[in-house]
Amino acid sequence: VELPFLQYLEKDIRIVPIVISEGKLSEYQKLGEEIADGFKKIGRSGLFMASTDMTHYESKESAQEKDRLAIDAISDMNEEKLFNVVKKNGLSMCGFPAVCVLIRACKKLGAKKAGLVKYQTSGDISGDYSSVVGYAGMVLW
């Protein structure tokens, strides 16, 4: 989703896409550390992005409750907490593996804080709150 905007803003942008499937937390942590180590080794800065929807096709109330758990884990910059929240609560957050990797990489590169930019659901646009998808924009620095 973000790619066309990035290419519009920066014509010569270099992008390394990584697709991550569901696996073990330890695998996500290792990948995050390896990404951070790679950036340290080449001595360059960069922007890391992970893209995911939050809860899918539940009532607004249910989605907000579940999404709050994930948002809190990301705000705490705790990939283990996020992993456990998704697994224990049955969150349908499809891209959580990428977010776990991102959290680990950012922490290893010195990030200390995370924050929510905005949270909305599809119901905020469609007006149908019976079956929504949650969306959260967050930053780590």
Summary of the structure (lengths in Angstrom):
residues: 141
radius of gyration: 15.7
end to end distance: 21.5
largest distance: 49.0
contacts: 383
relative contact order: 0.19
helix: 49%
strand: 14%
